[in-house]
Amino acid sequence: MPNRRTILVTSVAAGLSSLVLRIASGRDLLLNIGNQKLYLETLGESGPTVVFEAGLGNDSTTWRSVVGPIATFAKAVLYDRPGLGKSLPMLNTRSPVMADQIATSLHALLNVAGIAPPYILVGHSRGGLYVQMFARKYPKKVSGVVLLDSSSTDAPNELKTRARLEPGTAAYLEQEGIPESNRQVVAAGPFPDVPLEVIAATDHGPFYKEWEPTLMRLQQRLATLSPQSTFMVADGSGHDVQIDRPETVIDAVRRVATNR
């Protein structure tokens, strides 16, 4: 029988910044994956491996509010997609970037870095779509998934980013790849029966105000991907839940890590 829970998160835990962290010294790597050099960083000494996937146009620094505390109970893996953060510029600046390409590249990166499965995948926004692809493509290598206000294959075109993206940039090429990325995720096979945490934001700004009910329904639908799901509403949070409600994200990852 499905084991789904719904949680309403209404407040920010005080004192998060005062946590005393005992984090192992991390390592920084620049690895060659298919002629593209990608930046990877690891933190933490023990526990399950948690792999973070940032949203459209974001690099690994988007996780700075959550990765430290998570690295006290897990091995955290951060990386930058091509053309973002500390990874080298994209070699191909003409072709759209799609979900299968991202998932395949991440899988290769983890292998080259010697980071063994299983993985807990944490994806924000467009990164959430990419971890859905990874989980469907490599189901036996995934032990859990956390989706933070994730993109959905069912989202209407009106919900695409309002930002003006520069042609040839990583964000622009990923945006151009959305239609095919959605098709790839749908065709990739079933989502694995693993613990799944879905966290929904409630404040996407004035332009999306009339779309808030639709956005919430899309998040609720994502929570049906696995029978082992928990659906949480980060009340008052903007789209960047990992920044606005870091403690909510940390707790969600901890639940998946401890499988409870």
C-alpha positions as CSV (number, residue, x, y, z in Angstrom):
1,M,0.0,0.0,0.0
2,P,1.4,3.5,-0.8
3,N,3.0,5.2,2.1
4,R,2.5,8.9,1.4
5,R,2.6,11.8,3.8
6,T,1.9,15.4,3.5
7,I,3.6,18.0,5.7
8,L,3.1,21.8,5.9
9,V,6.2,23.7,6.8
10,T,5.4,27.1,8.1
11,S,8.5,28.5,9.9
12,V,12.2,28.7,9.6
13,A,14.2,27.0,12.4
14,A,16.2,29.5,14.4
15,G,19.8,29.1,14.9
16,L,20.7,27.1,11.8
17,S,23.8,29.2,11.3
18,S,25.0,28.5,14.8
19,L,25.3,24.8,14.3
20,V,28.7,23.5,15.2
21,L,29.8,21.5,12.1
22,R,32.4,18.8,12.1
23,I,32.9,18.3,8.4
24,A,35.7,16.3,6.8
25,S,38.0,18.2,4.5
26,G,36.5,18.1,1.1
27,R,38.2,17.5,-2.2
28,D,37.9,19.5,-5.4
29,L,38.4,17.8,-8.8
30,L,38.3,18.9,-12.4
31,L,37.5,15.7,-14.4
32,N,37.4,15.1,-18.2
33,I,34.0,13.7,-19.2
34,G,33.5,13.3,-22.9
35,N,36.0,16.1,-23.7
36,Q,34.3,18.4,-21.3
37,K,36.0,19.3,-18.0
38,L,33.6,19.2,-15.1
39,Y,34.1,20.5,-11.5
40,L,33.2,18.1,-8.7
41,E,33.5,18.6,-4.9
42,T,32.9,16.2,-2.1
43,L,32.3,16.8,1.6
44,G,31.7,14.4,4.5
45,E,33.3,11.3,5.8
46,S,30.6,8.7,6.2
47,G,27.0,7.9,5.6
48,P,25.0,7.6,2.3
49,T,26.1,9.4,-0.8
50,V,24.0,12.5,-1.6
51,V,24.4,14.0,-5.1
52,F,23.1,17.5,-5.7
53,E,21.8,18.8,-9.0
54,A,21.2,22.6,-9.3
55,G,18.5,24.4,-11.2
56,L,18.6,26.2,-14.6
57,G,21.7,28.5,-14.8
58,N,22.8,27.7,-11.2
59,D,26.0,26.2,-10.1
60,S,26.9,24.2,-7.0
61,T,27.1,27.3,-4.8
62,T,23.3,27.3,-4.7
63,W,23.6,24.5,-2.0
64,R,25.9,26.5,0.4
65,S,23.1,26.8,3.0
66,V,22.4,23.1,3.2
67,V,25.6,21.1,2.2
68,G,27.5,21.7,5.5
69,P,24.9,20.3,7.8
70,I,24.1,17.4,5.4
71,A,27.9,16.5,5.3
72,T,27.7,15.8,9.0
73,F,25.6,12.7,8.3
74,A,26.3,11.9,4.7
75,K,28.9,12.1,1.9
76,A,27.8,15.1,-0.1
77,V,28.7,15.4,-3.8
78,L,28.5,18.8,-5.6
79,Y,29.2,19.4,-9.2
80,D,28.8,22.0,-11.9
81,R,27.3,21.2,-15.3
82,P,29.2,22.3,-18.4
83,G,29.5,26.1,-18.7
84,L,28.5,26.7,-15.1
85,G,30.5,27.5,-12.0
86,K,34.0,26.1,-11.9
87,S,33.4,23.7,-14.9
88,L,35.0,24.8,-18.1
89,P,33.0,26.6,-20.8
90,M,30.8,24.5,-23.0
91,L,32.5,23.1,-26.2
92,N,29.2,22.9,-28.1
93,T,27.3,26.2,-27.8
94,R,24.8,25.5,-30.6
95,S,22.9,22.4,-29.7
96,P,20.2,22.2,-27.0
97,V,21.1,20.4,-23.8
98,M,18.7,17.6,-22.8
99,A,18.0,15.5,-19.8
100,D,19.4,12.2,-21.1
101,Q,22.7,14.0,-21.8
102,I,22.8,15.5,-18.3
103,A,22.0,12.2,-16.6
104,T,24.6,10.3,-18.8
105,S,27.3,12.8,-18.1
106,L,26.6,12.8,-14.3
107,H,26.7,9.0,-14.3
108,A,30.1,9.0,-16.0
109,L,31.4,11.7,-13.7
110,L,30.5,9.7,-10.6
111,N,32.2,6.7,-12.1
112,V,35.4,8.5,-13.0
113,A,35.5,10.1,-9.6
114,G,35.2,6.7,-8.0
115,I,32.0,7.5,-6.1
116,A,30.1,4.3,-5.8
117,P,26.3,3.9,-5.7
118,P,23.7,3.9,-4.3
119,Y,23.0,7.6,-4.5
120,I,20.4,9.9,-2.9
121,L,19.6,12.5,-5.6
122,V,18.7,16.0,-4.6
123,G,17.4,18.2,-7.5
124,H,16.1,21.8,-7.5
125,S,13.9,23.2,-10.3
126,R,15.3,22.0,-13.7
127,G,17.8,19.9,-11.7
128,G,14.8,18.1,-10.4
129,L,13.9,17.0,-13.9
130,Y,17.4,15.9,-14.5
131,V,17.5,13.7,-11.3
132,Q,14.1,12.2,-12.4
133,M,15.9,11.2,-15.6
134,F,18.8,9.8,-13.7
135,A,16.6,7.8,-11.4
136,R,14.6,6.3,-14.3
137,K,17.7,5.5,-16.4
138,Y,19.8,4.1,-13.5
139,P,17.1,2.8,-11.0
140,K,19.3,0.3,-9.3
141,K,21.9,3.0,-8.5
142,V,19.4,5.2,-6.7
143,S,18.3,4.8,-3.1
144,G,16.2,7.9,-2.7
145,V,15.2,11.2,-4.3
146,V,14.5,14.7,-2.9
147,L,12.8,17.2,-5.3
148,L,12.8,20.9,-4.5
149,D,10.1,22.8,-6.3
150,S,11.1,20.6,-9.3
151,S,10.3,21.0,-12.9
152,S,7.6,18.7,-14.2
153,T,7.1,17.1,-17.6
154,D,3.5,18.2,-17.4
155,A,4.2,21.9,-17.0
156,P,2.6,24.2,-19.6
157,N,4.8,26.4,-21.7
158,E,3.6,29.5,-19.9
159,L,5.7,28.4,-16.8
160,K,9.1,28.6,-18.5
161,T,11.6,31.1,-17.1
162,R,10.9,34.8,-17.6
163,A,14.6,35.6,-17.5
164,R,16.3,36.8,-20.7
165,L,18.8,34.1,-21.4
166,E,21.9,34.9,-23.6
167,P,22.1,32.6,-26.7
168,G,24.9,30.1,-26.4
169,T,25.0,30.0,-22.6
170,A,24.3,26.8,-20.6
171,A,21.0,28.2,-19.3
172,Y,19.8,29.1,-22.8
173,L,20.8,25.7,-24.2
174,E,19.1,23.8,-21.4
175,Q,16.0,26.0,-21.8
176,E,16.0,25.2,-25.6
177,G,16.1,21.5,-24.7
178,I,13.0,21.5,-22.5
179,P,10.5,19.9,-25.0
180,E,12.8,17.0,-25.8
181,S,14.0,16.7,-22.2
182,N,10.4,16.2,-21.2
183,R,9.8,13.5,-23.8
184,Q,13.0,11.8,-22.8
185,V,12.0,11.6,-19.1
186,V,8.6,10.3,-19.9
187,A,10.1,7.6,-22.2
188,A,12.9,6.6,-19.9
189,G,10.9,4.0,-18.0
190,P,9.3,3.9,-14.6
191,F,10.5,5.9,-11.6
192,P,12.0,3.5,-9.0
193,D,10.2,2.5,-5.9
194,V,12.5,4.4,-3.5
195,P,11.9,7.0,-0.8
196,L,10.9,10.3,-2.4
197,E,10.5,13.7,-0.7
198,V,8.8,16.5,-2.7
199,I,9.0,20.0,-1.4
200,A,6.7,22.7,-2.9
201,A,7.2,26.4,-2.7
202,T,4.3,28.8,-2.4
203,D,5.6,32.2,-3.5
204,H,6.9,32.3,-7.1
205,G,6.6,36.1,-7.5
206,P,3.9,38.4,-8.9
207,F,4.1,37.1,-12.5
208,Y,3.2,33.6,-11.5
209,K,0.7,34.5,-8.8
210,E,-2.3,33.3,-10.9
211,W,-0.3,30.1,-11.7
212,E,0.2,29.1,-8.0
213,P,-2.6,26.6,-7.9
214,T,-1.3,24.9,-11.1
215,L,2.3,24.9,-9.7
216,M,1.0,23.2,-6.5
217,R,-0.9,20.6,-8.4
218,L,2.2,19.8,-10.5
219,Q,4.2,19.3,-7.2
220,Q,1.5,17.1,-5.8
221,R,1.6,15.0,-9.0
222,L,5.3,14.5,-8.6
223,A,4.7,13.0,-5.2
224,T,2.8,10.2,-6.9
225,L,6.0,9.0,-8.7
226,S,6.9,6.7,-5.8
227,P,4.7,4.8,-3.3
228,Q,7.2,5.8,-0.7
229,S,6.7,9.5,-0.9
230,T,6.4,12.5,1.4
231,F,4.9,15.8,0.1
232,M,5.8,19.0,2.0
233,V,4.6,22.5,1.5
234,A,7.3,25.1,2.4
235,D,4.8,27.8,3.2
236,G,6.0,31.3,2.2
237,S,9.1,30.0,0.5
238,G,10.2,31.3,-2.9
239,H,11.3,29.0,-5.7
240,D,14.8,28.6,-4.2
241,V,13.7,26.4,-1.3
242,Q,17.3,25.5,-0.4
243,I,17.9,29.2,0.3
244,D,14.6,30.2,1.9
245,R,14.0,27.0,3.9
246,P,17.4,25.3,4.3
247,E,16.3,23.4,7.4
248,T,13.4,21.9,5.5
249,V,15.7,20.6,2.9
250,I,18.2,19.2,5.4
251,D,15.5,17.4,7.3
252,A,14.1,15.9,4.1
253,V,17.5,14.6,3.1
254,R,18.1,13.2,6.6
255,R,14.8,11.3,6.4
256,V,15.7,9.7,3.1
257,A,19.3,9.0,4.4
258,T,17.8,7.2,7.5
259,N,14.9,5.8,5.5
260,R,12.3,6.9,8.0
